[in-house]
Amino acid sequence: MTTADLIPQIGTEPRMIWSVVAIQTNLLNKIPHPSTIVCPITTNVQAKAEILRVHLNKGVANLNQPCDIMIDQIRTIDNKRLTRKIGTLPDELIEKVMENIRIVLALE
């Protein structure tokens, strides 16, 4: 997980400096690719949004409070927007994120 500057924002997109989870393949991480595919993280936790969100407890990946990964807000950002690494998700949460992405994008 890292933070990213998502300004300017349009409509329902997140705005300001947000924590994000990179969701792209490690193949892109290993080459000089200019952008990163991410899901933003919000502190506006919605317990009943089980497919569109993955819940993160306080302390996971160094988070200061409970948060949700917003699966429905997948976007590609320029690597210049990435500001600092804050932590790493546990494997079980990475699998949950990928499972929810497969469901939302009908990849099954």
C-alpha positions as a LaTeX table, in Angstrom:
\begin{tabular}{lrrr}
\hline
Residue & $x$ (\AA) & $y$ (\AA) & $z$ (\AA) \\
\hline
Met1 & 0.00 & 0.00 & 0.00 \\
Thr2 & 1.06 & 3.52 & $-0.71$ \\
Thr3 & $-0.36$ & 7.02 & $-0.68$ \\
Ala4 & $-1.24$ & 8.83 & $-3.90$ \\
Asp5 & $-2.22$ & 12.34 & $-4.93$ \\
Leu6 & $-5.56$ & 11.88 & $-6.72$ \\
Ile7 & $-6.21$ & 15.56 & $-7.47$ \\
Pro8 & $-8.09$ & 16.60 & $-9.57$ \\
Gln9 & $-11.16$ & 14.56 & $-8.81$ \\
Ile10 & $-14.32$ & 14.27 & $-10.91$ \\
Gly11 & $-17.78$ & 13.11 & $-9.77$ \\
Thr12 & $-17.63$ & 10.14 & $-7.38$ \\
Glu13 & $-13.86$ & 9.69 & $-7.68$ \\
Pro14 & $-11.87$ & 10.00 & $-4.48$ \\
Arg15 & $-10.01$ & 13.28 & $-4.06$ \\
Met16 & $-6.95$ & 14.63 & $-2.22$ \\
Ile17 & $-4.19$ & 12.38 & $-0.84$ \\
Trp18 & $-5.44$ & 8.81 & $-0.45$ \\
Ser19 & $-4.00$ & 5.49 & 0.50 \\
Val20 & $-4.18$ & 3.11 & $-2.44$ \\
Val21 & $-3.52$ & $-0.56$ & $-3.11$ \\
Ala22 & $-1.60$ & $-1.42$ & $-6.26$ \\
Ile23 & $-3.48$ & $-4.25$ & $-7.99$ \\
Gln24 & $-1.48$ & $-4.76$ & $-11.17$ \\
Thr25 & 0.66 & $-7.75$ & $-11.99$ \\
Asn26 & 4.22 & $-7.80$ & $-10.70$ \\
Leu27 & 5.33 & $-8.02$ & $-14.35$ \\
Leu28 & 4.44 & $-4.33$ & $-14.69$ \\
Asn29 & 6.11 & $-3.50$ & $-11.38$ \\
Lys30 & 9.44 & $-4.91$ & $-12.62$ \\
Ile31 & 9.67 & $-2.90$ & $-15.84$ \\
Pro32 & 9.88 & 0.88 & $-16.28$ \\
His33 & 6.11 & 1.17 & $-16.79$ \\
Pro34 & 4.92 & 4.80 & $-16.26$ \\
Ser35 & 1.63 & 4.04 & $-14.49$ \\
Thr36 & 0.14 & 1.84 & $-11.78$ \\
Ile37 & $-3.33$ & 0.27 & $-11.53$ \\
Val38 & $-4.76$ & 0.93 & $-8.05$ \\
Cys39 & $-7.83$ & 0.75 & $-5.83$ \\
Pro40 & $-8.24$ & 3.71 & $-3.45$ \\
Ile41 & $-8.76$ & 3.15 & 0.28 \\
Thr42 & $-11.36$ & 5.09 & 2.28 \\
Thr43 & $-12.05$ & 5.64 & 5.97 \\
Asn44 & $-15.77$ & 5.74 & 5.12 \\
Val45 & $-16.28$ & 2.09 & 6.11 \\
Gln46 & $-19.44$ & 0.42 & 4.79 \\
Ala47 & $-19.86$ & $-2.97$ & 6.42 \\
Lys48 & $-22.61$ & $-4.15$ & 4.06 \\
Ala49 & $-20.75$ & $-3.43$ & 0.79 \\
Glu50 & $-19.07$ & $-6.84$ & 0.74 \\
Ile51 & $-18.33$ & $-7.19$ & $-3.00$ \\
Leu52 & $-17.51$ & $-3.54$ & $-3.74$ \\
Arg53 & $-15.28$ & $-3.17$ & $-0.68$ \\
Val54 & $-12.69$ & $-5.14$ & 1.28 \\
His55 & $-12.55$ & $-4.19$ & 4.96 \\
Leu56 & $-9.20$ & $-3.47$ & 6.64 \\
Asn57 & $-8.95$ & $-3.40$ & 10.42 \\
Lys58 & $-6.95$ & $-0.73$ & 12.25 \\
Gly59 & $-3.29$ & $-1.73$ & 12.27 \\
Val60 & $-3.38$ & $-3.77$ & 9.06 \\
Ala61 & $-0.59$ & $-2.51$ & 6.76 \\
Asn62 & 0.11 & 0.27 & 9.29 \\
Leu63 & $-3.33$ & 1.89 & 8.98 \\
Asn64 & $-4.32$ & 4.21 & 11.84 \\
Gln65 & $-8.04$ & 3.37 & 11.64 \\
Pro66 & $-10.45$ & 0.90 & 10.01 \\
Cys67 & $-10.70$ & 1.39 & 6.24 \\
Asp68 & $-12.21$ & $-0.11$ & 3.09 \\
Ile69 & $-10.51$ & $-0.84$ & $-0.22$ \\
Met70 & $-12.90$ & 0.48 & $-2.88$ \\
Ile71 & $-13.04$ & $-2.25$ & $-5.54$ \\
Asp72 & $-15.48$ & $-0.22$ & $-7.69$ \\
Gln73 & $-12.99$ & 2.69 & $-8.01$ \\
Ile74 & $-10.20$ & 0.89 & $-9.91$ \\
Arg75 & $-8.08$ & 3.39 & $-11.81$ \\
Thr76 & $-4.71$ & 3.82 & $-13.44$ \\
Ile77 & $-2.53$ & 6.61 & $-12.11$ \\
Asp78 & 0.81 & 8.02 & $-13.23$ \\
Asn79 & 3.64 & 6.79 & $-11.01$ \\
Lys80 & 4.42 & 10.44 & $-10.19$ \\
Arg81 & 1.22 & 10.45 & $-8.10$ \\
Leu82 & 2.62 & 7.75 & $-5.79$ \\
Thr83 & 4.09 & 9.49 & $-2.78$ \\
Arg84 & 5.20 & 6.95 & $-0.15$ \\
Lys85 & 4.81 & 3.29 & 0.77 \\
Ile86 & 2.91 & 2.77 & 4.01 \\
Gly87 & 2.57 & $-1.01$ & 4.33 \\
Thr88 & 1.84 & $-4.40$ & 2.81 \\
Leu89 & $-1.44$ & $-6.33$ & 2.85 \\
Pro90 & $-1.45$ & $-9.87$ & 4.26 \\
Asp91 & $-1.82$ & $-12.61$ & 1.64 \\
Glu92 & $-5.41$ & $-13.45$ & 2.65 \\
Leu93 & $-6.52$ & $-9.85$ & 2.04 \\
Ile94 & $-4.70$ & $-9.75$ & $-1.30$ \\
Glu95 & $-6.66$ & $-12.87$ & $-2.32$ \\
Lys96 & $-9.94$ & $-11.26$ & $-1.16$ \\
Val97 & $-9.20$ & $-8.11$ & $-3.20$ \\
Met98 & $-8.42$ & $-10.17$ & $-6.31$ \\
Glu99 & $-11.53$ & $-12.34$ & $-5.81$ \\
Asn100 & $-13.77$ & $-9.27$ & $-5.53$ \\
Ile101 & $-12.16$ & $-7.72$ & $-8.63$ \\
Arg102 & $-12.86$ & $-10.93$ & $-10.59$ \\
Ile103 & $-16.51$ & $-10.80$ & $-9.48$ \\
Val104 & $-16.99$ & $-7.08$ & $-10.21$ \\
Leu105 & $-15.36$ & $-7.33$ & $-13.65$ \\
Ala106 & $-17.07$ & $-10.65$ & $-14.49$ \\
Leu107 & $-13.73$ & $-12.40$ & $-15.03$ \\
Glu108 & $-14.95$ & $-15.79$ & $-13.78$ \\
\hline
\end{tabular}
